[in-house]
Amino acid sequence: MEFLQVNKENRIATIQLNRPPANALSTQLIRELSSVFDELEHDDEAKVIVLKGEGRFFSAGADIKEFTTIQNEADFAELGAFGQQLFDRMENFPKLIIAAIHGAALGGGLELAMACHIRLVTSEAKLGLPELQLGLIPGFAGTQRLPKYVGAAKAAEMLITSEPITGEEAVSWGLATAAYSDEELFEKAYSLAGKAAAKSSLSIRYTLELLQYAAKGQYAEGAKKESQYFGKVFVSEDGQEGIQAFIEKRKPNFKN
């Protein structure tokens, strides 16, 4: 990997963007991300994923300089489609993905973060989609995900003005779940990841899948699927272990 660093410890996989100075999302970096998720999906030693950036930023956006090397409309559309496919996959990934955002998540960087299941931020981090400032628009489904979190009116304001919001504001609007100091962010991210890693992989996978039904407004379909999965986890080895551990007042030993 040229632009990513991947480490695994305590069943938590860390993907660190490592493309200074701003961890811009080049085509190569996006392809490396896709390759990493190919590997982690089937890695039993990685139950949870923490995504973060090296240096001053999470990611300050797409690689604008690379845009000058793309010659035609079809190539731009192809780049957008590839990024969208990867981010859709992340949103539907069977393992929890936590974005730990410091410095800035702008443009493609915010689109990447919005594809994660949970976003933790520093209080003063900058989050926004400034593409219109360049006469462009988001290309990795930013116009579709941002309203899902902050509402259509706030999304329109952020897009039209190109002005970012702070981490604190992101929490108040529902774009992030919690804001911390720079010193606390990664500690809190790994604490949350550790809690997820202690759960059964089966129950995590089913929960993440069911949440997507809710996100898409598919209540009836999601409720039906939930009852099916409820039966599956109940008879699973982990489900039986969890019930027995509760009765015996001990921590469960999940086999995943």
C-alpha positions in Angstrom: 0.0 0.0 0.0 1.4 3.4 -1.0 -1.1 5.7 0.7 -2.6 3.5 3.5 -1.2 2.0 6.6 -3.2 -0.9 8.1 -2.6 -2.3 11.6 -4.5 -4.9 13.6 -4.6 -5.1 17.4 -7.1 -6.5 19.9 -9.4 -7.5 16.9 -9.5 -3.9 15.8 -8.2 -3.0 12.4 -6.9 0.6 11.9 -6.8 2.1 8.4 -4.8 5.2 8.3 -4.8 7.5 5.3 -1.1 8.4 4.7 -0.9 10.8 1.9 0.5 14.1 3.1 0.0 16.9 3.4 -3.8 16.6 3.3 -4.6 12.9 2.6 -6.3 13.9 -0.6 -8.4 11.1 -2.2 -6.5 10.2 -5.4 -7.7 7.4 -7.6 -4.9 5.2 -6.3 -5.8 5.8 -2.7 -9.4 4.9 -3.4 -8.4 1.7 -5.1 -6.1 0.8 -2.2 -9.1 1.4 0.1 -11.2 -1.0 -2.0 -8.4 -3.6 -1.8 -8.1 -3.3 2.0 -11.9 -3.8 2.5 -11.7 -6.9 0.3 -9.2 -8.3 2.7 -10.8 -7.2 6.0 -14.2 -8.5 5.1 -13.0 -12.0 5.4 -10.4 -11.5 8.1 -11.7 -13.1 11.3 -9.1 -11.3 13.4 -10.6 -7.9 12.4 -14.0 -7.4 14.0 -14.1 -3.6 14.0 -12.5 -0.9 11.7 -11.2 2.5 12.7 -10.5 4.9 9.8 -8.4 7.9 10.5 -5.9 10.3 8.8 -2.2 10.8 9.4 -0.9 14.3 10.1 -3.1 17.4 10.3 -6.2 16.2 8.6 -8.6 13.3 8.3 -8.9 14.2 4.6 -9.1 17.6 3.0 -10.8 16.3 -0.1 -10.3 14.9 -3.6 -7.0 15.3 -5.4 -7.8 18.4 -7.5 -4.4 18.3 -9.2 -5.3 14.8 -10.5 -8.4 16.3 -12.1 -6.2 18.2 -14.6 -5.0 14.8 -15.9 -8.5 13.6 -16.6 -9.5 14.5 -20.2 -13.2 13.9 -20.7 -16.6 13.7 -19.2 -16.7 9.9 -19.3 -13.5 9.5 -17.3 -14.9 11.8 -14.6 -18.1 9.9 -14.5 -16.2 6.7 -14.2 -14.2 8.0 -11.2 -17.4 9.1 -9.5 -19.0 5.8 -10.1 -16.0 3.9 -8.7 -16.0 6.0 -5.5 -19.7 5.6 -5.1 -19.5 1.9 -5.4 -16.8 1.7 -2.7 -18.7 4.1 -0.3 -21.9 2.1 -0.8 -20.0 -1.0 0.1 -18.6 0.6 3.2 -22.1 1.8 4.3 -23.3 -1.8 3.9 -20.1 -3.4 5.3 -20.8 -6.3 7.7 -18.2 -5.0 10.2 -18.5 -1.7 12.1 -16.5 1.2 10.6 -15.8 4.2 12.8 -14.4 7.4 11.3 -12.2 9.4 13.7 -12.1 12.8 12.2 -9.5 15.5 13.2 -8.5 18.7 11.4 -10.8 18.5 8.4 -13.0 16.2 6.4 -13.9 18.2 3.3 -15.2 17.3 -0.1 -14.4 13.7 -0.8 -13.0 13.4 2.7 -16.4 14.1 4.2 -18.1 11.8 1.6 -15.7 9.0 2.8 -16.6 9.8 6.4 -20.3 9.7 5.7 -19.9 6.2 4.3 -18.8 5.0 7.7 -21.3 3.8 10.3 -20.2 6.2 13.1 -18.3 9.5 13.0 -16.4 10.9 16.0 -14.9 14.3 15.6 -12.7 16.8 17.3 -14.6 19.9 18.5 -12.9 22.3 16.1 -12.7 19.9 13.1 -14.0 21.4 9.8 -16.6 19.3 7.9 -18.1 20.4 4.6 -18.6 19.9 0.9 -17.0 23.0 -0.8 -17.1 21.6 -4.4 -19.4 24.4 -5.7 -16.6 26.9 -4.8 -14.7 25.3 -7.7 -17.6 25.3 -10.1 -18.0 21.5 -9.4 -20.4 19.3 -7.4 -19.7 16.3 -5.1 -19.1 13.1 -7.1 -19.2 10.4 -4.4 -22.9 10.7 -3.5 -22.3 13.6 -1.1 -25.5 15.3 -2.3 -27.4 12.1 -1.3 -25.8 11.3 2.1 -25.5 14.8 3.6 -29.3 15.5 3.6 -29.8 12.1 5.3 -27.8 13.4 8.3 -28.5 17.1 8.5 -31.7 17.5 6.6 -32.3 19.0 3.1 -32.3 22.7 4.1 -29.0 22.5 6.0 -27.4 20.4 3.3 -28.5 23.0 0.7 -26.9 25.7 2.8 -23.6 23.9 3.3 -23.4 23.0 -0.4 -24.4 26.4 -1.8 -22.2 28.5 0.6 -19.3 26.0 0.5 -18.8 26.9 4.2 -17.9 24.0 6.6 -19.3 23.4 10.0 -17.3 22.6 13.1 -17.2 19.3 14.9 -19.4 20.6 17.6 -21.9 21.8 15.0 -21.7 18.4 13.3 -22.8 16.7 16.5 -25.7 19.1 16.9 -26.9 18.5 13.4 -26.5 14.7 13.6 -23.6 14.4 11.2 -21.3 13.1 14.0 -22.1 11.3 17.2 -19.7 13.0 19.6 -17.0 15.7 19.7 -13.8 15.5 21.7 -10.6 17.4 22.2 -7.7 16.6 19.9 -6.1 14.6 22.8 -9.2 12.5 23.4 -10.4 11.7 19.9 -8.5 8.5 19.2 -8.7 7.2 22.7 -12.5 7.5 22.5 -12.6 6.0 19.1 -10.7 2.9 20.2 -12.8 2.7 23.4 -15.9 2.5 21.3 -14.2 0.0 18.9 -13.3 -2.2 21.9 -16.9 -2.3 23.0 -17.9 -3.4 19.5 -15.1 -6.0 19.3 -16.4 -7.6 22.5 -19.8 -8.4 20.8 -20.6 -11.4 18.6 -19.7 -10.8 15.0 -23.0 -12.3 13.9 -25.1 -9.9 16.0 -23.1 -7.0 14.8 -23.4 -8.0 11.1 -27.2 -8.5 11.4 -27.6 -5.2 13.3 -25.7 -3.2 10.7 -27.8 -4.7 7.9 -31.1 -4.0 9.7 -30.1 -0.4 10.3 -29.9 0.1 6.6 -33.6 -0.8 6.2 -34.4 1.9 8.7 -32.1 4.4 6.9 -34.0 3.8 3.7 -37.4 4.1 5.3 -38.2 0.5 4.7 -39.8 -0.2 8.1 -42.0 -3.2 7.1 -39.2 -5.0 5.3 -36.7 -4.2 8.1 -39.1 -5.4 10.8 -39.8 -8.7 8.9 -36.0 -9.3 8.4 -35.4 -8.5 12.1 -37.8 -11.3 13.2 -36.0 -13.7 10.9 -32.5 -12.7 12.2 -33.8 -12.7 15.8 -34.5 -16.4 15.3 -31.2 -17.1 13.8 -29.1 -15.4 16.5 -31.2 -17.1 19.2 -30.2 -20.6 18.0 -26.7 -19.6 17.2 -23.8 -20.7 19.4 -23.1 -17.1 20.4 -26.7 -16.5 21.2 -26.9 -19.5 23.5 -23.6 -18.5 25.1 -24.8 -15.0 25.7 -28.0 -16.2 27.4 -26.0 -18.7 29.6 -23.5 -16.1 30.5 -26.2 -13.8 31.7 -27.8 -16.5 33.8 -24.4 -17.4 35.3 -23.5 -13.7 35.8 -20.3 -13.8 33.8 -18.9 -12.3 30.6 -19.9 -14.2 27.5 -17.2 -15.9 25.5 -18.4 -15.4 21.9 -16.9 -17.6 19.2 -18.2 -15.4 16.4 
